[in-house]
Amino acid sequence: MHVSVLGREYPRDSQTNITSAIIHKLDRRLHLQPSHPLGILRNLIESHYPTFSAFSDMSPVVTPARNFDDLSFPLDHPGRSVTDSYYINKDYLLRTHTSAHEVETFSKGHREWLLTADVYRRDEIDASHYPAFHQVEGARLFHDNPNGIKEIEEDNARLSAHLASSNIIIEDIPHISASNPVQPSHDPVKAELVARNLKLSLNSLILHLFGGRASANEEEPLKVRWIEAYFPFTSPSYEVEVFFHGKWLEILGCGVVLQSTLDRANVPNSIGWAFGLGLERIAMILYSIPDIRLFWSKDSRFLEQFIPGTISTFKPFSKHPPCYKDVSFWVPSTGLHENDFCDLVRDTAGDSVEDVKLIDSFTHPKTNRTSHCYRVNYRSMDRSLTNDEANAFHERVISRLKEDFGVEIR
Ligand code: PHE
């Protein structure tokens, strides 16, 4: 038995969990369409880094070595598991982040680059989570010599002067701390300079994207906050949140590149930073797009609203009524991960499912069996579903629960 992915046949094995719903996303290439909101945003980001090389055409099929080992992910990291990632078979998976291309890109000799791509993660279903989304990875290396250090210092002076004269409030944290340490092989003074360059560079990108747009009142300053984070492939590491319409929203992760990544890429005597930002997250905020499924819509009422080079406010088109259906079942003794249930629903009903919620769970005191009740909301973006259509989806979900997972329906 084989599975066909982007024109290639791969043998199935016990790790294969990619669904046909996901396979059908792989050739959409939304970030390459010049008047799609994701394509517009990619262009805006690329134009902010005019000296960087920009890549956007890497295959989503990668090896676990590229996605995890190259980046020092421990062997027991949850991201590696079949419940979190889409495997074609044990040798190939869909990249779970654009960092999967770091070693490859550095080893080709690129020292300042952006890379935009579709990434895939098994996840919950709601208005802001979708198993396919897009990231932009950015990285910059400096020569670890007096010239390189001078380059950082000059760039830091230029960027901080620019930010000082802008309407932005930055809640910062120390570049380095006991819980967010400098790498043992790094000179702390140089690592601080690199971390500061990373922060200044991203603050200036955020200002470029959000400036004057974060609140109803254009005079109000843009608020950005830096938070300590952990990634297996950077240290120190940070996350960035932007205050938008009254809420803090996380938009990116970043840090000083682990020296072992650069060693694997055969880059000597260098020190640098990398970031990875989520395009849908930022686009939903900037364009006021209320539901992440809209990015995948082929409806002209969505696609014809956007103009290259500009960020406009999305005008919603009529919402159709929701259709709730419940299913209660005894969880098999081997367990049933929520992501397995969500993928089954997504594979059965496609984008006609809006959200899936666990509304009840209990364990029988005598038999010790656990029962789950999920509520599935069937609602299409483009049209009203009839009750018969929702019933047909739901019956198919129930029969696949029995066939694929040996579940006993209550
Ligand atoms: N790849 C990380 C993620 O997807 C983000 C990241 C990129 C963090 C580069 C650090 C450096 O969450």
Boltz pocket constraint, residues with backbone or C-beta under 6 A from the ligand:
constraints:
  - pocket:
      binder: B
      contacts: [[A, 96], [A, 97], [A, 98], [A, 99], [A, 138], [A, 231], [A, 234], [A, 238], [A, 252], [A, 253], [A, 254], [A, 255], [A, 274], [A, 275], [A, 276], [A, 277]]
      max_distance: 6.0
